[in-house]
């Protein structure tokens, strides 16, 4: 798995910018498929049906290899591409941005449009909750009950993420840990329990970490 930056899921972030009586409103959302990206653009178009333009761009995939932009009637290259560039400058993926424009009667020219769309998109991105999707190793640790209190205290002190625990004949704790910390973790656990534990690698998982 590859680590990458995106914005937090579950919220639609907005920002507003006005220049020469034209009002620009940006909307930013976490998306993971082209379908949800398109749906978001249509959602904003429906909400701002009376706007002059609803221009958009999105980037998808761990490598940011799926990209699309739309000028929605603005002169070619003056809206969608500047929005796309704002996303790229922040090294984000799995994100869809729509910038709505209400024309104020004064033309901005190509350069003015590029700056306005870029600035409005960047303004909202800068104030969004950005997270790093980080690779963690998921490990099941099985211990006997006499070691439970010690191990739980150890996990708390080391601030190791615990996904869940299963209390049966023995206790199995599913932990999430950065791959580079596994060796030290297992060494500490060996010393703490006198090697009285079992561990099973359950694979990798991506977790959002606020940056």
C-alpha positions in Angstrom: 0.0 0.0 0.0 1.1 3.5 -0.7 0.7 6.4 1.7 -1.1 9.5 0.3 -2.8 12.7 1.4 -6.5 13.5 1.1 -9.2 15.4 2.9 -11.2 14.0 5.8 -14.2 11.9 4.8 -17.8 12.8 5.6 -17.8 16.6 5.2 -18.4 18.9 2.3 -16.1 21.9 2.8 -17.0 25.3 1.3 -15.3 28.7 0.8 -16.3 32.0 -0.9 -14.3 34.6 -2.8 -15.4 37.8 -4.5 -13.6 39.9 -7.1 -15.1 42.6 -9.4 -18.6 41.7 -8.3 -18.2 38.1 -9.4 -18.7 35.6 -6.6 -16.8 32.3 -6.5 -17.9 29.5 -4.2 -15.8 26.4 -3.8 -16.9 23.0 -2.6 -14.5 20.2 -1.7 -15.3 16.6 -0.9 -13.5 13.3 -0.3 -14.4 10.8 -3.0 -13.0 7.4 -4.0 -14.6 6.6 -7.3 -15.4 8.4 -10.5 -19.0 7.8 -9.9 -19.0 9.6 -6.6 -16.9 12.4 -8.0 -19.4 12.9 -10.8 -22.4 12.7 -8.4 -20.8 15.4 -6.3 -20.4 17.7 -9.3 -24.0 17.1 -10.2 -25.1 17.7 -6.7 -23.5 21.1 -6.6 -24.8 22.0 -10.1 -28.3 21.2 -8.9 -27.9 23.3 -5.7 -26.5 26.2 -7.6 -28.6 25.8 -10.8 -28.9 29.6 -11.2 -25.1 30.1 -11.2 -23.3 31.2 -14.4 -20.8 28.3 -14.2 -20.0 25.3 -12.0 -16.5 24.3 -12.9 -14.8 21.2 -11.5 -11.8 19.0 -11.2 -11.0 15.8 -9.4 -8.1 13.5 -8.7 -8.4 9.8 -7.7 -6.3 6.8 -6.8 -3.3 6.2 -4.5 -1.0 7.5 -7.3 -3.4 10.3 -8.4 -3.4 8.8 -11.9 -7.1 9.5 -12.5 -7.7 13.1 -13.2 -10.4 15.2 -14.9 -11.3 18.9 -15.1 -14.3 20.7 -16.7 -14.5 24.5 -17.6 -18.3 24.4 -17.8 -18.5 27.1 -20.4 -15.6 29.3 -19.2 -12.9 29.9 -21.8 -10.8 26.8 -22.3 -8.1 26.2 -19.6 -9.3 29.1 -17.4 -11.3 27.2 -14.8 -11.0 23.4 -14.6 -7.2 23.3 -15.0 -6.5 26.0 -12.4 -8.7 24.0 -10.0 -6.8 20.8 -10.8 -3.5 22.6 -10.3 -4.6 23.7 -6.8 -5.3 20.1 -5.9 -1.9 19.0 -7.3 0.0 21.7 -5.5 -1.3 20.3 -2.2 -0.4 16.8 -3.3 -3.9 15.5 -2.6 -5.9 12.7 -4.2 -9.4 11.2 -3.8 -10.8 14.7 -3.8 -13.4 16.5 -5.9 -13.5 20.3 -6.1 -16.3 22.3 -7.7 -16.1 26.1 -8.0 -19.3 27.9 -8.7 -19.3 31.4 -10.3 -22.0 34.1 -10.2 -20.9 36.6 -12.9 -21.0 40.1 -11.6 -21.0 42.0 -15.0 -17.3 42.8 -15.2 -15.1 40.5 -17.3 -12.0 39.3 -15.6 -10.0 38.2 -18.7 -8.3 34.9 -19.0 -5.6 35.7 -16.4 -8.1 37.0 -14.0 -10.3 33.8 -14.3 -7.3 31.5 -13.8 -6.3 33.4 -10.7 -9.9 33.5 -9.3 -10.6 29.8 -9.8 -7.2 28.8 -8.5 -7.4 31.0 -5.5 -11.0 29.9 -4.6 -10.1 26.2 -4.8 -6.8 26.7 -2.8 -8.6 28.8 -0.2 -11.0 26.0 0.7 -8.3 23.3 0.5 -6.1 25.2 2.8 -8.9 25.2 5.4 -9.9 21.6 5.0 -9.0 18.8 7.4 -6.2 17.1 5.6 -5.2 13.5 6.5 -2.4 11.2 5.5 -3.6 7.8 4.6 -0.9 5.8 6.4 0.0 2.1 6.1 -0.4 0.2 9.4 0.3 -3.4 10.0 -2.6 -5.3 11.7 -1.4 -7.8 14.2 -3.4 -10.2 16.4 -1.6 -10.7 19.8 -2.9 -13.5 22.0 -1.9 -13.6 25.7 -3.0 -15.3 28.8 -5.1 -13.4 31.4 -2.3 -13.0 34.0 -0.5 -10.7 31.5 -3.6 -8.7 30.4 -3.2 -5.7 32.7 0.5 -5.4 32.0 0.0 -5.6 28.2 -2.9 -3.1 28.2 -0.9 -0.7 30.3 2.0 -1.1 27.9 -0.2 -0.4 24.9 -1.6 2.7 26.5 1.9 4.1 27.4 3.3 3.4 24.0 0.1 4.9 22.4 -0.3 1.8 20.2 -3.7 1.7 18.4 -6.0 -1.1 19.5 -8.7 -2.1 17.0 -10.6 -4.6 19.2 -10.1 -7.4 21.7 -11.6 -10.9 22.0 -11.9 -12.4 25.5 -12.1 -16.2 25.3 -9.9 -18.8 26.9 -7.1 -16.4 26.2 -7.2 -12.8 25.2 -6.6 -11.8 21.6 -5.9 -8.1 21.0 -5.9 -6.7 17.4 -3.4 -3.9 17.2 -2.4 -1.5 14.5 1.2 -0.4 14.2 3.5 1.2 11.7 5.6 -1.4 9.9 8.9 0.2 11.0 7.9 -0.2 14.7 7.0 -3.9 14.6 10.4 -5.3 15.5 10.8 -3.1 18.6 7.2 -3.8 19.6 7.6 -7.5 19.5 10.9 -7.3 21.3 9.3 -5.2 24.1 6.4 -7.6 24.3 8.7 -10.6 24.5 10.5 -9.0 27.5 7.2 -8.0 29.1 5.6 -11.4 28.9 8.7 -13.6 29.0 7.7 -14.6 25.4 4.3 -15.9 26.6 2.3 -14.6 23.6 1.4 -15.5 20.1 1.3 -13.0 17.2 -0.4 -13.3 13.8 0.1 -10.9 10.9 -3.3 -10.0 9.5 -2.0 -7.8 6.7 -1.8 -4.1 5.9 -4.5 -1.4 6.4 -4.6 2.3 5.5 -5.6 4.6 8.3 -6.3 8.4 8.1 -3.8 10.3 10.3 -4.4 14.1 10.7 -1.5 16.1 9.4 
